[in-house]
Amino acid sequence: MNNREVGEKLGELTREERRITHEILELINLARERRAYLEHGFSSLFDWLVKGFGYSHSAAYRRIEAAKVLKSVPETARKLQSGEVNLTTLSKVQTAIRNQEKSTGHKVALDTKREIINKIKNKSARETEQILCAALPEFASSTTQERRTVINEKSTRHSLNFSIQMSEDLRRAKELLSHKFPNPSDADIVAFALKFLLDKSDPLRKTKVGQPSAAASKSVIRRSLIQASQGGCSFKDPMTGRTCGSRHQVQIDHILPKALGGTDDPENLRPLCRQHNLHMAEVTFGKTHMAQFRNAER
């Protein structure tokens, strides 16, 4: 293969890659709309892309954000396939739009979105950020957003934004703990506070109890169930046997709903993340009935 052929082949594969990327984004939108990830034992679309398909965290994030832009501005697909925009610039657009809407409480107009997409054609990531700062003022403030960077296998660096009051509280905490920590770092105080909170509130750190009886208190039953599942969602994909395991918003669910005669006996209870709890409710009561609870989350 000569150099001319290498270039032609590379161009061919690049065009194919863009076409496939567009198809992937369309499937991501379909999966999000149907919440297909729940049936596969994942609590979120992001978790599915990372753990189910092997995407890195940043790659999964870019695709999900870019897919949202594609959903709201369908003509973006042509620009994506032509190479005028890419996953990185589109994900920055969606992040900026979300920050703007969250801050103002108003949706960004479709015409504004289209104008932004046209302006970022063939622009670099940095140039895109400059355009977004001008078009969406709240995007500028997002440059100070919280970040977490892995330093090595034993530590990470966290960039946090503290209010004046939080800074004062941290200073006061250092004063109160000055006998225990004569010259503490901010990390020392945060670590102490987190350990105090988790030792007091985390069911996984409390003394384990035996199998609870039906007469046991709700808190003891909940603690026992969460300890048994290591704090994670117990939903299992019947096809693959994969257990969700998410520890986010874990709730105690009735296997046979109380509305259908289920009891509070421990054998009728299981820990599920909120998303799988709602998913199982949809399976039992239907999506139409449960839509009101989904809408309440938005």
PASE-373517 format. One record per residue (C-alpha): residue in three letters; x, y, z. Coordinates in pm, whole numbers, plus 50000, padded with zeros to 5 digits. Example, Ala and Ser with C-alpha at 12.3 -4.5 7.8 and 13.67 -1.06 7.14 Angstrom:
PASE-373517
pt residu ala	x 51230	y 49550	z 50780
pt residu ser	x 51367	y 49894	z 50714
***
This chain:
PASE-373517
pt residu met	x 50000	y 50000	z 50000
pt residu asn	x 50159	y 50327	z 49890
pt residu asn	x 50114	y 50662	z 50063
pt residu arg	x 49833	y 50767	z 49829
pt residu glu	x 49645	y 50447	z 49906
pt residu val	x 49702	y 50495	z 50281
pt residu gly	x 49541	y 50839	z 50260
pt residu glu	x 49247	y 50712	z 50056
pt residu lys	x 49187	y 50422	z 50292
pt residu leu	x 49212	y 50648	z 50595
pt residu gly	x 48960	y 50886	z 50443
pt residu glu	x 48723	y 50600	z 50368
pt residu leu	x 48743	y 50465	z 50722
pt residu thr	x 48704	y 50812	z 50872
pt residu arg	x 48381	y 50866	z 50682
pt residu glu	x 48261	y 50524	z 50793
pt residu glu	x 48354	y 50606	z 51153
pt residu arg	x 48145	y 50923	z 51141
pt residu arg	x 47851	y 50731	z 50997
pt residu ile	x 47878	y 50469	z 51271
pt residu thr	x 47911	y 50740	z 51536
pt residu his	x 47585	y 50892	z 51415
pt residu glu	x 47414	y 50553	z 51439
pt residu ile	x 47549	y 50502	z 51790
pt residu leu	x 47415	y 50840	z 51901
pt residu glu	x 47073	y 50756	z 51759
pt residu leu	x 47074	y 50426	z 51950
pt residu ile	x 47180	y 50608	z 52267
pt residu asn	x 46880	y 50838	z 52230
pt residu leu	x 46653	y 50539	z 52176
pt residu ala	x 46798	y 50363	z 52481
pt residu arg	x 46751	y 50674	z 52695
pt residu glu	x 46393	y 50721	z 52574
pt residu arg	x 46303	y 50358	z 52651
pt residu arg	x 46533	y 50331	z 52956
pt residu ala	x 46658	y 50009	z 52798
pt residu tyr	x 46958	y 49999	z 53033
pt residu leu	x 46732	y 49909	z 53325
pt residu glu	x 46637	y 49573	z 53172
pt residu his	x 47005	y 49493	z 53133
pt residu gly	x 47073	y 49548	z 53502
pt residu phe	x 47221	y 49900	z 53491
pt residu ser	x 47089	y 50196	z 53688
pt residu ser	x 47180	y 50459	z 53428
pt residu leu	x 47265	y 50500	z 53063
pt residu phe	x 47609	y 50625	z 53160
pt residu asp	x 47674	y 50313	z 53371
pt residu trp	x 47562	y 50093	z 53081
pt residu leu	x 47801	y 50255	z 52834
pt residu val	x 48095	y 50236	z 53075
pt residu lys	x 48046	y 49893	z 53230
pt residu gly	x 47845	y 49726	z 52958
pt residu phe	x 48032	y 49846	z 52650
pt residu gly	x 48373	y 49943	z 52785
pt residu tyr	x 48367	y 50316	z 52712
pt residu ser	x 48583	y 50536	z 52930
pt residu his	x 48396	y 50778	z 53154
pt residu ser	x 48482	y 51074	z 52933
pt residu ala	x 48393	y 50888	z 52610
pt residu ala	x 48055	y 50782	z 52751
pt residu tyr	x 47984	y 51136	z 52870
pt residu arg	x 48067	y 51289	z 52532
pt residu arg	x 47838	y 51047	z 52348
pt residu ile	x 47546	y 51099	z 52582
pt residu glu	x 47577	y 51478	z 52563
pt residu ala	x 47623	y 51476	z 52184
pt residu ala	x 47319	y 51250	z 52148
pt residu lys	x 47107	y 51507	z 52335
pt residu val	x 47209	y 51777	z 52088
pt residu leu	x 47126	y 51543	z 51802
pt residu lys	x 46784	y 51483	z 51954
pt residu ser	x 46698	y 51850	z 51992
pt residu val	x 46860	y 51966	z 51665
pt residu pro	x 46829	y 51672	z 51420
pt residu glu	x 47002	y 51855	z 51133
pt residu thr	x 47323	y 51833	z 51337
pt residu ala	x 47356	y 51477	z 51204
pt residu arg	x 47469	y 51604	z 50863
pt residu lys	x 47737	y 51820	z 51019
pt residu leu	x 47855	y 51531	z 51233
pt residu gln	x 47888	y 51298	z 50935
pt residu ser	x 48070	y 51564	z 50732
pt residu gly	x 48315	y 51629	z 51016
pt residu glu	x 48210	y 51993	z 51064
pt residu val	x 48132	y 51913	z 51429
pt residu asn	x 48246	y 51628	z 51651
pt residu leu	x 48166	y 51456	z 51978
pt residu thr	x 48383	y 51692	z 52182
pt residu thr	x 48237	y 52016	z 52047
pt residu leu	x 47880	y 51884	z 52061
pt residu ser	x 47920	y 51768	z 52420
pt residu lys	x 48047	y 52115	z 52513
pt residu val	x 47739	y 52266	z 52350
pt residu gln	x 47505	y 52044	z 52551
pt residu thr	x 47691	y 52113	z 52876
pt residu ala	x 47664	y 52488	z 52813
pt residu ile	x 47293	y 52463	z 52729
pt residu arg	x 47223	y 52264	z 53045
pt residu asn	x 47409	y 52514	z 53264
pt residu gln	x 47225	y 52803	z 53103
pt residu glu	x 46883	y 52642	z 53151
pt residu lys	x 46958	y 52541	z 53510
pt residu ser	x 47071	y 52890	z 53601
pt residu thr	x 46791	y 53084	z 53429
pt residu gly	x 46508	y 52835	z 53469
pt residu his	x 46421	y 52879	z 53102
pt residu lys	x 46475	y 52653	z 52803
pt residu val	x 46726	y 52767	z 52541
pt residu ala	x 46533	y 52840	z 52221
pt residu leu	x 46572	y 52602	z 51929
pt residu asp	x 46682	y 52887	z 51702
pt residu thr	x 46957	y 52973	z 51949
pt residu lys	x 47075	y 52613	z 51948
pt residu arg	x 47081	y 52607	z 51568
pt residu glu	x 47274	y 52933	z 51559
pt residu ile	x 47533	y 52793	z 51799
pt residu ile	x 47572	y 52472	z 51598
pt residu asn	x 47634	y 52676	z 51284
pt residu lys	x 47891	y 52893	z 51459
pt residu ile	x 48098	y 52601	z 51588
pt residu lys	x 48138	y 52436	z 51247
pt residu asn	x 48503	y 52337	z 51195
pt residu lys	x 48600	y 52498	z 51526
pt residu ser	x 48838	y 52353	z 51783
pt residu ala	x 48730	y 52272	z 52138
pt residu arg	x 48881	y 52597	z 52266
pt residu glu	x 48721	y 52804	z 51992
pt residu thr	x 48389	y 52635	z 52068
pt residu glu	x 48420	y 52732	z 52434
pt residu gln	x 48478	y 53096	z 52335
pt residu ile	x 48168	y 53093	z 52114
pt residu leu	x 47961	y 52938	z 52393
pt residu cys	x 48078	y 53194	z 52649
pt residu ala	x 47956	y 53469	z 52418
pt residu ala	x 47625	y 53301	z 52330
pt residu leu	x 47541	y 53155	z 52672
pt residu pro	x 47674	y 53367	z 52962
pt residu glu	x 47625	y 53091	z 53219
pt residu phe	x 47875	y 52870	z 53036
pt residu ala	x 48158	y 53093	z 53156
pt residu ser	x 48074	y 53010	z 53516
pt residu ser	x 48091	y 52638	z 53437
pt residu thr	x 48467	y 52667	z 53394
pt residu thr	x 48481	y 52672	z 53774
pt residu gln	x 48277	y 52354	z 53807
pt residu glu	x 48386	y 52081	z 54045
pt residu arg	x 48638	y 51836	z 53907
pt residu arg	x 48802	y 51513	z 54018
pt residu thr	x 49137	y 51407	z 53875
pt residu val	x 49308	y 51074	z 53942
pt residu ile	x 49666	y 51133	z 54058
pt residu asn	x 49768	y 50772	z 54118
pt residu glu	x 49621	y 50446	z 54244
pt residu lys	x 49603	y 50584	z 54598
pt residu ser	x 49477	y 50939	z 54560
pt residu thr	x 49266	y 51182	z 54359
pt residu arg	x 49265	y 51561	z 54343
pt residu his	x 48930	y 51734	z 54398
pt residu ser	x 48853	y 52086	z 54284
pt residu leu	x 48558	y 52222	z 54484
pt residu asn	x 48375	y 52551	z 54501
pt residu phe	x 48300	y 52659	z 54859
pt residu ser	x 48066	y 52938	z 54956
pt residu ile	x 48195	y 53196	z 55204
pt residu gln	x 47990	y 53026	z 55476
pt residu met	x 48136	y 52684	z 55393
pt residu ser	x 48486	y 52829	z 55412
pt residu glu	x 48404	y 52973	z 55753
pt residu asp	x 48263	y 52639	z 55866
pt residu leu	x 48583	y 52467	z 55756
pt residu arg	x 48792	y 52719	z 55945
pt residu arg	x 48578	y 52669	z 56256
pt residu ala	x 48608	y 52291	z 56226
pt residu lys	x 48987	y 52328	z 56222
pt residu glu	x 48967	y 52529	z 56544
pt residu leu	x 48747	y 52270	z 56714
pt residu leu	x 48977	y 51986	z 56609
pt residu ser	x 49301	y 52168	z 56679
pt residu his	x 49386	y 51938	z 56972
pt residu lys	x 49344	y 51631	z 56754
pt residu phe	x 49498	y 51790	z 56444
pt residu pro	x 49744	y 52067	z 56540
pt residu asn	x 49818	y 52160	z 56179
pt residu pro	x 49548	y 52000	z 55967
pt residu ser	x 49502	y 52030	z 55594
pt residu asp	x 49159	y 52083	z 55450
pt residu ala	x 49167	y 51718	z 55343
pt residu asp	x 49225	y 51608	z 55705
pt residu ile	x 48910	y 51787	z 55820
pt residu val	x 48701	y 51657	z 55530
pt residu ala	x 48824	y 51302	z 55595
pt residu phe	x 48736	y 51330	z 55965
pt residu ala	x 48390	y 51469	z 55888
pt residu leu	x 48318	y 51200	z 55631
pt residu lys	x 48425	y 50922	z 55867
pt residu phe	x 48207	y 51069	z 56142
pt residu leu	x 47906	y 51085	z 55907
pt residu leu	x 47952	y 50737	z 55763
pt residu asp	x 48016	y 50572	z 56100
pt residu lys	x 47694	y 50728	z 56222
pt residu ser	x 47470	y 50683	z 55917
pt residu asp	x 47606	y 50421	z 55676
pt residu pro	x 47426	y 50084	z 55721
pt residu leu	x 47736	y 49907	z 55588
pt residu arg	x 47944	y 50038	z 55880
pt residu lys	x 47697	y 49953	z 56151
pt residu thr	x 47719	y 49632	z 56347
pt residu lys	x 47565	y 49354	z 56146
pt residu val	x 47250	y 49198	z 56280
pt residu gly	x 47098	y 48855	z 56236
pt residu gln	x 46810	y 48770	z 56007
pt residu pro	x 46534	y 49009	z 56116
pt residu ser	x 46189	y 48888	z 56211
pt residu ala	x 45866	y 49042	z 56086
pt residu ala	x 45835	y 49220	z 56419
pt residu ala	x 46175	y 49386	z 56395
pt residu ser	x 46188	y 49760	z 56346
pt residu lys	x 46193	y 49896	z 55993
pt residu ser	x 46537	y 50046	z 56041
pt residu val	x 46686	y 49714	z 56151
pt residu ile	x 46525	y 49532	z 55859
pt residu arg	x 46647	y 49797	z 55614
pt residu arg	x 47000	y 49781	z 55757
pt residu ser	x 47009	y 49403	z 55733
pt residu leu	x 46887	y 49399	z 55373
pt residu ile	x 47134	y 49666	z 55264
pt residu gln	x 47420	y 49490	z 55440
pt residu ala	x 47327	y 49164	z 55267
pt residu ser	x 47351	y 49334	z 54927
pt residu gln	x 47667	y 49527	z 55017
pt residu gly	x 47470	y 49848	z 54989
pt residu gly	x 47378	y 49796	z 54624
pt residu cys	x 47069	y 49747	z 54411
pt residu ser	x 46972	y 49379	z 54389
pt residu phe	x 46799	y 49394	z 54049
pt residu lys	x 46918	y 49109	z 53828
pt residu asp	x 46889	y 49082	z 53451
pt residu pro	x 46706	y 48751	z 53397
pt residu met	x 46884	y 48697	z 53064
pt residu thr	x 47246	y 48756	z 53169
pt residu gly	x 47222	y 48723	z 53548
pt residu arg	x 47397	y 49059	z 53589
pt residu thr	x 47313	y 49239	z 53915
pt residu cys	x 47283	y 49617	z 53899
pt residu gly	x 47473	y 49689	z 54223
pt residu ser	x 47425	y 50067	z 54206
pt residu arg	x 47452	y 50237	z 54547
pt residu his	x 47279	y 50556	z 54431
pt residu gln	x 46939	y 50631	z 54588
pt residu val	x 46895	y 50274	z 54716
pt residu gln	x 46542	y 50211	z 54846
pt residu ile	x 46360	y 49916	z 54998
pt residu asp	x 46110	y 49772	z 54751
pt residu his	x 45821	y 49531	z 54806
pt residu ile	x 45860	y 49230	z 54576
pt residu leu	x 45483	y 49182	z 54585
pt residu pro	x 45353	y 49540	z 54608
pt residu lys	x 45144	y 49627	z 54911
pt residu ala	x 44869	y 49741	z 54674
pt residu leu	x 44845	y 49379	z 54560
pt residu gly	x 44852	y 49230	z 54907
pt residu gly	x 45225	y 49230	z 54977
pt residu thr	x 45351	y 49247	z 55334
pt residu asp	x 45642	y 49412	z 55515
pt residu asp	x 45792	y 49071	z 55595
pt residu pro	x 46168	y 49067	z 55522
pt residu glu	x 46129	y 48794	z 55260
pt residu asn	x 45903	y 49029	z 55059
pt residu leu	x 46157	y 49311	z 55067
pt residu arg	x 46464	y 49387	z 54856
pt residu pro	x 46697	y 49683	z 54804
pt residu leu	x 46664	y 49851	z 54463
pt residu cys	x 46805	y 50174	z 54329
pt residu arg	x 46538	y 50433	z 54258
pt residu gln	x 46553	y 50375	z 53883
pt residu his	x 46501	y 49999	z 53912
pt residu asn	x 46233	y 50054	z 54177
pt residu leu	x 46040	y 50267	z 53927
pt residu his	x 46116	y 50019	z 53649
pt residu met	x 45965	y 49730	z 53843
pt residu ala	x 45664	y 49946	z 53928
pt residu glu	x 45618	y 50009	z 53555
pt residu val	x 45634	y 49635	z 53489
pt residu thr	x 45361	y 49578	z 53750
pt residu phe	x 45136	y 49881	z 53712
pt residu gly	x 45218	y 50001	z 53360
pt residu lys	x 45413	y 50299	z 53224
pt residu thr	x 45106	y 50520	z 53196
pt residu his	x 45030	y 50496	z 53568
pt residu met	x 45395	y 50549	z 53667
pt residu ala	x 45453	y 50841	z 53429
pt residu gln	x 45338	y 51082	z 53700
pt residu phe	x 45625	y 50971	z 53924
pt residu arg	x 45878	y 50990	z 53640
pt residu asn	x 45760	y 51341	z 53558
pt residu ala	x 45794	y 51441	z 53923
pt residu glu	x 46168	y 51370	z 53899
pt residu arg	x 46223	y 51622	z 53618
***
